Amino acid sequence: MTATGPTDLISVLMSDHREVERLFAELEAREGTVEHRRELVDHVITEVASHVIIEETWMFPVFRTYVEGGDRIADQEMKEHVETERVMKELEGLSPAESHFEELLSRFIADIRRQIECEENEIFPELGKACPPERLRELGEKALHAKETAPTRP
């Protein structure tokens, strides 16, 4: 993968992944009050929701343009985003004290980790090789700006 700097699109998305993983680790520790766990889940949902918007707005279109077979992969990822949004909406409506909450949260974490693994091991390397660095920097700047205004709910 070609690194183009801390503000290229891939670096911005990787930074999101690290933040989500940090939050997942805290959630998996199952420490803190019910209210604290609710705040953590809300923070994860905010992070994932803005990340999904950035991917759908900038990453997938450029992936489709520059990567051979990009349409098929992007279409599959978009289908996974639909399920991710459904689960986030369901999590929003549950209290961490409800029995179904932990099961749903565990499934959500596993699904997001699979998406992160796919992106970091397949999508980002292909995009980094195929897309011009200046285009990745331009899209990274747009993504950073969008994070300030993007919807934070699924």
C-alpha positions, 0 to 999 in steps of 0.5 A: 500500500502506498502511504501518502500521509496522515490526511490521505483517505486511507490514513483517515479511515485507518485512524477511524478503525483504531478508534473503533477498536479502542472503544471495542476493547473498552466495551469488551472489558464490561466495566463501568456503569450501565450509563457508561456502557451506553455512552460507549455504544453511542460513541461507537455508533457515531464513529461507525456511522460517519465512517460508513458515510465517508466510505460510501461517499468517497472510498467506494466510488474511487475504488470502483474507478481505479480498481479492477473488479472494484464494482463487485467488492464495493457492492458487497461492502455496501450490502454489509453496510445495510446490515451494519446500520440495521444493527446500530439502530437496534442497539440504539433502542436497547439498554445495556441492562437488557439481556439481548444487548450483550449478544447483539453488541458481540455480533456487531463487534465481530461484524465490524472487525470482519469489515475492518480486516477486509478493508485493511488487508484487501481494499486499502492495499488495492486502492493505495496501489491503483489510485494516484496519491494526490487523489487520495490526499484530496479525498482524505481532506474531504473526509476530514471535513465531512467528519465534522458535519456528517450524520452521527446516527444510522 
